[in-house]
Amino acid sequence: MINQNQDKVPEEKKAPSKKKHNPWSRRKKRIVLCTSFCALGVGIGRVGFRLFGHSAPKNNYDGFFAGYDYLSLKDKSSRNDITGKEKDRKKQAVRLVNTGFVKMSLAKYGLRYISQVVNVKIGNTKQEIEAFTYFSPEVNFNQNISSSTFVHTADRYYDHKDGKIERYSESTPDKWKDATPVEYSYDDRRGKRGKLVAPLYFLNQDKKGNRKFESYDSSSQGWNTQESGIVNFDFSSDSVSDATWTKKGLEYLVHIERDSDHTIGYKKMARQRQRTGGLKNLPNFKTVSIDFTLDATLSLKKAVTKCNYIAAMAGIQAECVSTDNTYFYTSDTPFSSSGQELTIPGPQEETGDKGESDEPKLLAYARGLSK
């Protein structure tokens, strides 16, 4: 985590650009996972299923995550606060990570940057994804851009905390200039994508596990469950197969493993990959490992997530292996560079390549911090 108060780091369709684009080109990007093998499936069909078929334990998504009391950790800032009388190292590790989540949710401004690569073990296909999310008192914002041999997509989500989320979706960022918004209610967004673009929010959950959004304010009435939107998994001692932690210098390193028998909290990630990958069914995760780094105050710095899962599309059972690096930053004041406040890009604003004049300054800031 970087506290800006202490450590500041220094938009009718357009004609095709004549500039050469690097692999992160504005014409090639967003979170779309495992869609790149679709074209192969058209030609291979049932034969492809036999040739490339993989097996994995079928995930049981019927169980639901009962919730976690994140707010009970808001005053925790040291290892002694976490360990206390708890002797179970697995529970200690989970509490460390969830403490990092609540600390980010309590910050006035937050920034999350993700660089991800998905390798599909058919035709040695690779997909590259770049995403960043911004949290503030006025708006929560998320941008996802992805590129592969077959798929180029670009999404932006705006939540002005008025009960709806606006999505601007195009194939490539240069087409955002003509994009029109699609609106979602908060519950629609949660149903389609798993979580909200928000670090912490409050829900009403019934006995069957159905949840409805209530508020972003913990002092509001009617909620009985808290949900963190910082990452796409929920953590408790029941939802992970193993969790350990170590201290290295001033940092805490937490390693979490999840297998096909511990699928509580997987469904949020599965929903995202089903929707963005164009999958008919939810994918089946084989293994997931996540390595978190927290600083001396138990604030999040980085997470490295590795997933191995099976996704079915166009008659093929494809094995997908993904690795993403996520960086977390918070500040008590708006993020700024050279004395200038950095703001989110407008809905029709383009996203330039790294170092170009039309590269959004807030994105450039996140890219720079995450080298």
N, C-alpha and C positions, 0 to 999 in steps of 0.2 A: 504494500500500500504506500502511495506517496501522498503526503499531506502538502498541498500546494502552498500553504502558509509558510512552510519551511524550505521546501525544495522546488523551485520553479524551473521549468524547462522552457530553456529559451523556446445559371438555369436555362406546330407545323414541323415536322421532322427535319432534321438537319441533313445536309449533304454529307456523304461519308468523309471522314477525316483523312487527310493525306499523311498524318503522322504515323510513325511506326509505334505499335503498342507493345509494351512488355507483357509478361505472362499475367500481370494483374490489370490488364487493359480494361477500360471502362466498357468495352464491348463483350467482355467475357466474365460474368460473375453472378453469385448468391448462394444461400444454403439450399442445395438440392442434392440429396444424398442417394447414391446408388442408382441414378436414372441413366447413367451413361451406358449401361449394358442393354438398354431397350432396343436399339437398332440391331444389335446382334440377335436378339430374340425373335425379331420379325423373320429373319432368314433361317433360323435354326429350329424354332418351334419345339415339338416334342423330342426331336433328336437331340436338341440342345439340352433338354432336361436330363436326358440320360447321360450325355457326355459330360456335362458340367455340374450335375447334381451333387449337392452336399447335404449332409444330415446334421441336425442339431436338435437338442431337446426342445420340445415345443414349450414356449414360455406360457405360464398361466397368469393372465392379466386380471383375473377375477378378484384377487385380493386388493384391498385398498390401503393406502397409507393413512394411518389413524391421525397423524399430525404430530407436530413437535412444538414444544413451548419455547420458541426462540427468545421471546421477551424476557424469560427468566435468566438469560445469559447476558443481558445488555450491560451489566456492570462488571462482567468478568474481564480481567486484563492480565492475569498471570497464570502460570502453570498450577500454582497452589489453588487458585480459584476453580480450576477444572478438575484436578485430581481429588482434592479434599479427602473425603472418606471413601470415595469410589475406588475400588481396587481393580476392577475389570478394565484392562488396557484397551479393549475394543470399545467399550462405552466411553472411556476417556478420549480416544481418538475421534469418535463421532462428535463429542461435545466440543472438541477443539475446532473442528470444521464448522459446526453450526454457530459457534461463537463468532467466527470470521464472517459468516453470513449476516448475523444480526448487527455486527459492527458496521458493515457496509450499508445496511439499511438505515442506520441511524445517522449516517453522514448526510450533510445537506446536499452535496453534489457527488455523483459517482460516475465512473467511466470504466467500461469493460471492453477489451479488445481481444478478438479471437482470430487466429490463423489456423486453418484446418486443411488436412489432406485426406481424401478417401481413395483407397486403392481397391478396385474391383478385380477379383481374380478371374476375369474373362477378358482376353485380349490385352491384359496388362494395362487396363484403363485407369487413369488417374483424374481426380477432380480436386480443384483447389478452391478454397472458400475463404473469404475475408468478411468479418462482421465486427461492428462496434455498437455499443449500447450506451446511452447517456441518461442519467437520472438527475432530476432537479425538482425544486418545489413546484415549478410551473408545468413541466412536461417531461414525459419519459419517451425516449426515441430509440429505435433500433433500425439498423441498415444491414442487409445481407447481400453479398455479391458473390457469384460463383461461376466458374468456368470449367469445362471439360471438352473432350473431343466432340461430343454430341450436344451438350446442353449449355446454354448461357442464360442466366436469369438474374434479376435484380429486384429486390423488395425494400420498401421503407414502411415503417410503422410509427404512427404518431399517437400518443395518448396525452391529451390535455387535461386529464383527470375530470372529465365531464360525463363519464358513463359510456363512452364509446371510443373505439380505436379506428383510425383511418389507415388503410393500406394502399400504397401506390406500388403496383407490380408491373414490371415490363420484362422483356427478354434481355435487354442490355441497358446500362445506365444512361447512354446517350438518348434513349427514348423516354426517359422520365419527363422530358419537356412537354410531352403530349399526354402524360398519364392523368387518369381521373381516379378519384378515391373510391374505395369500397369500404363501407362501414361495418364494424362488428360491435356487438355489445361485449362487455367484459366476459360474460359466461360463454358467448359464442367463440371468442378468442381462446379461452381456456379449453373448450371442447375440441377445437380444430388444431390448436398448436400446443396444447398441454399446459402452458403457463402464461401469465401476463408479462408485459414488458415493465416489470417493477421489482424492486428488491424484496419487499415484504408487504403483504396485504392480508385482509381478514375475511373469512368465509363463514357461512353457516352450513354445517354438515349434518345430514340426517343419519339415521341408523344404518342405512344401506351404503353409506359412503358418498352419496350424491352431495355435491357442493354448489353453493351459489355465492356469488360475490356480495359482500356487504359494505366494505369500506377500506380506505387506505389509512384511516385513523383508528388507532387502537382504543381510543376513548369512546368510540361509537358503540351503540347498543346493538344486540342481535347476532353477533358473531360468536362462534365457539371453536374456531380452528384458524390457525395461522399457516400461511404458505409463503415460502421463499421462492423468488423467481430469478435468483442469481445464477444458478446452473439448472440443468434440466433433469436432475435427479433429486430425490428426497432421501435424507439419511437418518437412520435410527439404528439401534443395535439389532433390530429385527430385519432390516432391509439390506444388510450387507453380510457377505459371507465371512469377511475378515477385515480388520482395521487395526493398524499399528501406528505408533508415533515415536519419533526420536527428536532430540534437541541437537542442533548443530550450530555452534557459535551462538548468535542471538536469534536464530531462526528455529521454527518448529516445522518438521517435515512429517506429513501424515500420508500414509499409504492405505488406500481403500480398495478392496476387491469385491466384485459382485459376480455371481454365477447364475446359471439358468434356474437354480432352485431358490434364488432370492430375487424375486421379480417385483416385489412391492416397490413402487417408485420408478420402475422402468417405464411404465406406460406413457409418461409425459414425453420421454425421449422417443419412444416407439411411435407415438402419434405424429410427432414432428417428422420423423423419417418416412413414415407412410405418406403423409401429405406432400412433403417436398420432394419425395422420390417417386411420386406417382404410383405407389404400390397398392395393389388391391387389398392386401391384408397387412396386419402388423408384422414387422420383421421379428425374427427369433434371435435374441442375443445369446451368444455362447459365453463370452466373458467380457467383463468391463473392469478396467483398473484406472484409478484416479490418484494422482500424486499432488497434494496441496503443499504450498509453502506459505507459512504465516510468519509475521515479524514478531518482535519481542512483546508487543502489546496484543498479540493474537489477532491482528488484522490481516486479511488476505492479501497476498502478493501475486501468486501464480498458481495455475492448475494445469496439469498435463493429463489428458484423458485419452485412453486407448480402448477402442471397442472392436470386437470381432462378432459379426452377426450374419445371419442368412436372410436374404431378401428375395422374394419371388416376383418375377415380372416377365411378361411375354413368354411364358412357358419355361423359364430358366430359374433354377435355384442358384443364386449367385452368392458367393462368400465375399463379404466386404470387411475391410480392415481400415479403421479410421484413427487418426491421431490429431488431436487439437491442442494448441497452446493458448491458454486464456490468461490475460493479465488484468489486474484490478487496481484502480486508483480512486482515491477520495479526496475531497477538499471541503473546507468550511466556507469558501467563497467560490464564485464562478471560475472555471478554468481559464487561464489567460496565458498569453505569450507576448513578450516584448511590450507589456503593459496594456495589451488589447484583449478584451473579453472574447472568448471563443464560443460561438453559437452553433447550433445544429443546422445542417443544410435544409433549405426549403424543399417542398415536395417536387418542384420542377427543376431544381438545380442539379447540374451534372456532377459527377464525381470524376475528377481528373486522375491521371496516373500519378504515381509517387513523384514528387518534385515539380509537377507542372503547375502553372499559374492558377488553374481552376481546381486544384486539389482542395477540398474543404479543409479549412484550417484546423477544425476540431479533430478531423480524421488524421491530418498530418501530425498533429500533436500526439494522438494515441499511437500512431505508427512509430513516431520518434522515440517515445518512452519504451516501446516494446521491442526494441532492437535486441 
